[in-house]
Structure formats: C-alpha cells, structure tokens
Amino acid sequence: MLHRLPFTAALGAPLLEQVAQLAEIKRFAPNEIVFREGDDCHTLFVVAGGRVTLQMHVPGRGQVPILSLGAGEVLAWSAVLGDGRMTATARAVDELELIAVASKPLLAMCDAHPPFGYALMHGLALAISQRLVATRLQMLDVFGK
C-alpha cells in the first residue's frame, strides 16, 4: 500500500519495506475522532483511503473545519517534527483507512539512513507548506464571515 501512495512512493522500495514493518492499518467510521487538538500523539498517519477533516477550536465559534485530506496525504506530522501535541482535531468524513507509523522508530530510521530521512523530511516539508497555504485561505474565509 505504501508503494502506491504519492507521499511515500518516492522514498525507495527497500526502506519502504522497513517502514511497512513498523506500520499498522487503522480504520475509523464516519464522524469518528482520530485525535483531538492538544492530545499527545506519537504516530504519523498517511491516509490510505477515505477522507479526514482537520478542525480547530475557534473561540466563540467552536470546532471549525480547516482542511480536508484524502489518499496519500499526511496528518499528525507534529508527532515527528514537533512536541507530539496535536494542533488540530482530526475527524473521519467517511470510512477512513490510515497507515499509522510510530514516530520514534521512524526517526531512528531517519538517523540510520540519512537519504531516507532527507526524503521523508522533504515530503513532510512539502505537505506542511501546502497545509499552511490551504489553512491560510480557509482562515481568511472563516474570519471573513
């Protein structure tokens, strides 16, 4: 499954096999919470199927949808790059299938195989950049109302 996803396909077959050994599939029903804003999370997720929405708490407005993600997109990158605190709430839109990889062994692989680590971090940087642009546009819409 990892070989077919745009985010992971470029990482190289031999190391993807090692990642696959660390990974597990998680399934969520429509409207089920994957994680909540502020939760500790030490798992990186790649959407394998379905859609998930990211929501943030906005004072006076409650949970506001910020972004929707689909197959091949990454969520919970804070588990790898940050302090492990989720910056949004993730909720399944429909039947959702995620590839879950614990951050500690994934980071150990990055340290042991610098080209893999570079490719992974490059992919995360691109995902974060796209997320920032999309979030900025969504927030302009949210606060414009």
Secondary structure as the mmCIF struct_conf table of DSSP 4:
data_model
#
loop_
_struct_conf.conf_type_id
_struct_conf.id
_struct_conf.beg_label_comp_id
_struct_conf.beg_label_asym_id
_struct_conf.beg_label_seq_id
_struct_conf.end_label_comp_id
_struct_conf.end_label_asym_id
_struct_conf.end_label_seq_id
HELX_RH_3T_P HELX_RH_3T_P1 LEU A 2 ARG A 4
BEND BEND1 LEU A 5 LEU A 5
HELX_RH_AL_P HELX_RH_AL_P1 PRO A 6 ALA A 9
TURN_TY1_P TURN_TY1_P1 ALA A 10 LEU A 11
HELX_RH_AL_P HELX_RH_AL_P2 ALA A 13 LEU A 22
STRN STRN1 ALA A 23 PHE A 28
TURN_TY1_P TURN_TY1_P2 PRO A 30 ASN A 31
STRN STRN2 ILE A 33 PHE A 35
TURN_TY1_P TURN_TY1_P3 GLU A 37 GLY A 38
STRN STRN3 ASP A 40 ASP A 40
STRN STRN4 THR A 43 GLY A 49
BEND BEND2 GLY A 50 GLY A 50
STRN STRN5 VAL A 52 VAL A 58
TURN_TY1_P TURN_TY1_P4 PRO A 59 ARG A 61
STRN STRN6 GLY A 62 LEU A 69
TURN_TY1_P TURN_TY1_P5 ALA A 71 GLY A 72
STRN STRN7 VAL A 74 LEU A 75
TURN_TY1_P TURN_TY1_P6 TRP A 77 TRP A 77
HELX_RH_AL_P HELX_RH_AL_P3 SER A 78 LEU A 81
BEND BEND3 GLY A 82 GLY A 84
STRN STRN8 ARG A 85 ARG A 85
BEND BEND4 THR A 87 ALA A 88
STRN STRN9 THR A 89 ALA A 92
BEND BEND5 VAL A 93 GLU A 95
STRN STRN10 LEU A 96 ALA A 102
HELX_RH_AL_P HELX_RH_AL_P4 SER A 103 ALA A 112
HELX_RH_AL_P HELX_RH_AL_P5 PRO A 114 GLY A 144
#
